[in-house]
Each structure stands twice: as C-alpha cells, then as structure tokens.
C-alpha cells in the first residue's frame, strides 16, 4: 500500500531534508515558547509591581500639588511621544545623528535589536523591513563563513598538535604510523569543546 501511494503521489511524501527542516522549525518554535514562558515568569511580576508603584506615585503627586490626575496623565502621554522622538527632559546625546543611527543599524543587522530606538516615520518603518531583511541575511552569511574559517583554523591547530605529539613520542619513523597520522582528523567534539570554552571566556 505504501509503495502504491508513493508511486501515485510522490510529491505528497516529504523528503528527508524537508522532514529535518520541519522538525527544526518545530523545535525552534518550542524553544521560543519555553523562552517566552521563562522570561514572562521572571519579568512579569516586576512589571506589575512597577506599574502599581507608578500609579500610586501619580495619585500622590496629583493630590500633593492639587493637579487633575487626567491632565497629568495627558501631559505624560505627550512626554512619551516626545521621548520616542528622542526628546529628553535633560538635553543628552541625539538618537538619530550619524553615531546613534549607526548604533541602531548595528543592532538591526546583528539581529540583537535592543529596542533603544526605533523609527517613528512611516517611511522609516517601511525601509527598516527591507533593510533588516538584507542586512540580517548578509550578517548571517558572514557569521556562517567566519565560523567555518574558525573551525578550519582550530582543526588545523589540533592536527598540528597531534602531529607534534606523535613526533615527540618517537613513532614518526614508522611508515604505518605516518599513514595513520596523515589520515587522522580532529574530532568534532574536540572542536566543539574548544569553541564552548572560548564562548565561556568571552561571556
């Protein structure tokens, strides 16, 4: 039955590569859901507490200075709009000069996206989508090529250390050992371990 179905409808049977990509998508989605649950459980209580504290301070300030609470909230809404545009109560560094804009596009193309600044114009938002797609794709490609070269360099270093160890052990003169030495390749686990240690040091 399975053979008959595969002969009649070969396009309906996913290939092994398609199945792997689908499984990877599911695993990434589950990983994101787990991360969302983790950070929500960590940050949501603090957000609610800060919100309650802010509401109490607003009421106290309104009562002490005899200001209408709704008028005060309206003024604060206008200030939030001004703050989004880069205006601060105390004059500081501009958000959208060439330095601030370069920092912004750096967070975009590196897929970090700290969210410190964001475009507020419609044109800026539309262009950001295209800019981010191209920039993120190019950056991912760069990191992929860069990591390939790092792994190649680490493999070469491990291979040289292996040859040096064989040479110092006195086995270099044997032909069979020479052939075995030439066929030897670094283990994936060795390279992964070195990369893991490097990440820990950077962290």
C-alpha positions, 0 to 999 in steps of 0.5 A: 500500500505504501509503495502504491501511494508513493508511486501515485503521489510522490510529491505528497511524501516529504523528503528527508531534508524537508522532514529535518527542516520541519522538525527544526522549525518545530523545535525552534518554535518550542524553544521560543515558547519555553523562552517566552514562558521563562522570561514572562515568569521572571519579568512579569511580576516586576512589571506589575509591581512597577506599574502599581508603584507608578500609579500610586506615585501619580495619585500622590503627586496629583493630590500633593500639588492639587493637579487633575490626575487626567491632565497629568496623565495627558501631559505624560502621554505627550512626554512619551511621544516626545521621548520616542522622538528622542526628546529628553527632559535633560538635553543628552546625546541625539538618537538619530545623528550619524553615531546613534543611527549607526548604533541602531543599524548595528543592532538591526543587522546583528539581529540583537535589536535592543529596542533603544530606538526605533523609527517613528516615520512611516517611511522609516518603518517601511525601509527598516523591513527591507533593510533588516531583511538584507542586512540580517541575511548578509550578517548571517552569511558572514557569521556562517563563513567566519565560523567555518574559517574558525573551525578550519583554523582550530582543526588545523591547530589540533592536527598540528598538535597531534602531529607534534605529539606523535613526533615527540613520542618517537613513532614518526619513523614508522611508515604505518604510523605516518599513514595513520597520522596523515589520515587522522582528523580532529574530532568534532567534539574536540572542536566543539569543546574548544569553541564552548570554552572560548564562548565561556571566556568571552561571556 
